[in-house]
Amino acid sequence: MVAIAIFSADPVLRRSLEQLLREDPALTVVGVTDDPSAVLRLIDQDHVDAVLVDAPPREQLDDWRIRHNQTAFMVLVDGAHEANSLEALYAGARAILPRSAERNQIILAIKGVINGLAVLPRELLATLINGASPVDELLDRNDAGPAPLTPRELEVLAAMADGASNKAIARR
C-alpha cells in the first residue's frame, strides 16, 4: 500500500482528490489538510510515501523536502504558469501535474514517483531539453547576475534537486 497525504487550501479540491485516491485499492489516504504545519505532523506520525500538494509556496516546499527527503512531493500547478512549475521543480518536487489532471494521470504519477521516476508536464520537459537554462531564467526573473557556478556544479545541484544521494551523484 502506498500512503498518501493531501494538502490544499481549496476545500473542493481537497475533497475531490481524497475521493479520487480512495477509489484505488493500492493507495491509502492517511490525511487531508489545509494547514501547512499539519503536513509535517502527518509525515512524522504515519509513513507517508507521497504528498499531493496544491500550489505550495516555494519556501514551504523547500522546508518540507529538507525535513523529509524520502517523501515524494507532488505539486499541482496552474497549467498556464511555467515559472510555477520551474520553481516547484527546483524546490524538490518529484512530480508536477496540472490542476486539471485526470484521475489516471494522478494515480500513474503517484506510482511513478514511488518507483523513482520524475513526472513533468510535456511543456516543461521541452523547455529543459531545448537547452533553455531554467536556472538562468529564474535568476533573470530575480534580476540577479549570472550564476557563479560551473556547468558541472549546476549538474550536481540538479541531481541533488532530483533527490539523488551523494553516492548516486558521484557515480554519475
ZIBEL-V969001 format. One record per residue. N is the residue number from 1. RES is the residue in one letter. SS is DSSP state (H for helix, E for strand, C for the rest). Layout:
N,RES,SS ; N,RES,SS
//
This chain:
1,M,C ; 2,V,E ; 3,A,E ; 4,I,E ; 5,A,E ; 6,I,E ; 7,F,E ; 8,S,C ; 9,A,C ; 10,D,C ; 11,P,H ; 12,V,H ; 13,L,H ; 14,R,H ; 15,R,H ; 16,S,H ; 17,L,H ; 18,E,H ; 19,Q,H ; 20,L,H ; 21,L,H ; 22,R,H ; 23,E,C ; 24,D,C ; 25,P,C ; 26,A,C ; 27,L,E ; 28,T,E ; 29,V,E ; 30,V,E ; 31,G,E ; 32,V,E ; 33,T,E ; 34,D,C ; 35,D,C ; 36,P,H ; 37,S,H ; 38,A,H ; 39,V,H ; 40,L,H ; 41,R,H ; 42,L,H ; 43,I,H ; 44,D,H ; 45,Q,H ; 46,D,C ; 47,H,C ; 48,V,C ; 49,D,C ; 50,A,E ; 51,V,E ; 52,L,E ; 53,V,E ; 54,D,E ; 55,A,C ; 56,P,C ; 57,P,C ; 58,R,H ; 59,E,H ; 60,Q,H ; 61,L,H ; 62,D,H ; 63,D,H ; 64,W,H ; 65,R,H ; 66,I,H ; 67,R,H ; 68,H,C ; 69,N,C ; 70,Q,C ; 71,T,C ; 72,A,E ; 73,F,E ; 74,M,E ; 75,V,E ; 76,L,E ; 77,V,E ; 78,D,C ; 79,G,C ; 80,A,C ; 81,H,C ; 82,E,H ; 83,A,H ; 84,N,H ; 85,S,H ; 86,L,H ; 87,E,H ; 88,A,H ; 89,L,H ; 90,Y,H ; 91,A,C ; 92,G,C ; 93,A,C ; 94,R,C ; 95,A,E ; 96,I,E ; 97,L,E ; 98,P,E ; 99,R,C ; 100,S,C ; 101,A,C ; 102,E,C ; 103,R,H ; 104,N,H ; 105,Q,H ; 106,I,H ; 107,I,H ; 108,L,H ; 109,A,H ; 110,I,H ; 111,K,H ; 112,G,H ; 113,V,H ; 114,I,H ; 115,N,C ; 116,G,C ; 117,L,C ; 118,A,C ; 119,V,E ; 120,L,C ; 121,P,C ; 122,R,H ; 123,E,H ; 124,L,H ; 125,L,H ; 126,A,H ; 127,T,H ; 128,L,H ; 129,I,H ; 130,N,C ; 131,G,C ; 132,A,C ; 133,S,C ; 134,P,H ; 135,V,H ; 136,D,H ; 137,E,H ; 138,L,H ; 139,L,H ; 140,D,H ; 141,R,H ; 142,N,C ; 143,D,C ; 144,A,C ; 145,G,C ; 146,P,C ; 147,A,C ; 148,P,C ; 149,L,C ; 150,T,C ; 151,P,H ; 152,R,H ; 153,E,H ; 154,L,H ; 155,E,H ; 156,V,H ; 157,L,H ; 158,A,H ; 159,A,H ; 160,M,H ; 161,A,H ; 162,D,C ; 163,G,C ; 164,A,C ; 165,S,C ; 166,N,H ; 167,K,H ; 168,A,H ; 169,I,H ; 170,A,H ; 171,R,H ; 172,R,C
//
